[in-house]
Amino acid sequence: MKVLIADKLPQTGIMALELQGCLVHCDPTLSGDTLAKSLSEIDPEVLVVRSTRVEANHLNAAQHLSLVVRAGAGVNTIDRSTASARGVYVANCPGKNAAAVAELTWGHILNADRRISDAASDLRDGQWKKKTYSKAAGIKGKVLGVLGCGGIGTEVIRRAHAFDTPVVAWSRSLTQEQAAKLGVVRAESPLEVAQRCDVLTVHLALNDETRGMINEEIFNALGDNAIFINTSRGGLVDEDALANAVKNNGLRAGLDVFLNEPSSDGPFRPEIAELQGVYGTHHIGASTTQAQEAVAAEAARIVLNYKATGQVENCVNMASQTTATHLLVVRHRDQVGVLANTLGLLREVGINVEKMQNIIFETPTDGSTGAACARIQLVGAPDPSLLETLSARDAIFEAKLVALENQS
């Protein structure tokens, strides 16, 4: 199996792939046109990336490309629509960098309260300003608001308990039972979290529903002199609204992510990062040795499992719903041609197959032909005569049709 790694990945991950027979091509400089060229020339089955963007021309460049692995959690840098249209799996490595991002999140929270980076900068410049930097509110007892309770949000919450900060949280999937286990108060909406907290931190995936979610209404709901942290994605935040809150409400912000981040090191001057009270870092939340080793191991595991079984773990672009209306169940002898003939009959009557599973039973002790059961999801119901035709065949024990409800 050919694997192209178009980003920096720890050597341990590369070696894990090579030891299992993968032909690995690694070039962390690839992006844009050079990535498309390499995909065309190497024609890998698997592409592994971290921050490198994977666009339509990349997915179309390699004929045999069937899996893109994001060595990280977010997949907003991958054209999922084109991947899905080409039948290319997209997988990620959620949770493996959660501790690292949570650590940076808390670093930003403490820095925003104590202005550690400002103090260090002044001291480096030869200025002693104890009176200036002796003024801080303190974090203990402040209410921490957490938007998103996935792996990273959960790790942030765990550390919050050590700082004696009560937590109010919201996530689409957060139930009262889960909130109780996490030791947090469950809010009904992001706005409610903002209304009830002193420090707001965001740990959401970027998609059409969440883009710009942290807007003027959210910032207005935060009290004066609140703290806002974003170590997720820049697109979650309306930066103009954030700037207004910093200028007018005394909000302090710790940002590890920004809109329109450059793809490589070089000049970058986002206006929001130049405001007094905004502390920016360089999208480094997951950039610890521990996190990268864990992510590399997970990426290699996903690739090797795909190589061995054809199954893709952590796949993010499988359909959440199917249009199948009926299930055709065929119990049959495990012999050549049975399924092919069944599918041929369905094709003749114009019935589309959306999903199929064929289960093999134990081999009989007397040495006779074994049996299997095919479960075929169909869009539409075939005429009863098709079932009669199938059931009349010697290799088929039974063929029956079941109406499906609320398939997902």
Helices and strands as residue ranges (DSSP letters): E 2-5, H 11-19, E 23-26, H 32-42, E 46-49, H 56-61, E 67-70, H 80-85, E 89-92, H 98-114, H 116-124, H 130-133, E 144-147, H 151-162, E 167-170, H 176-182, E 185-186, H 190-196, E 199-202, H 216-221, E 227-230, G 234-236, H 239-249, E 252-255, G 271-274, E 278-280, H 289-309, E 326-333, H 338-348, E 352-360, E 371-379, H 384-391, E 396-403
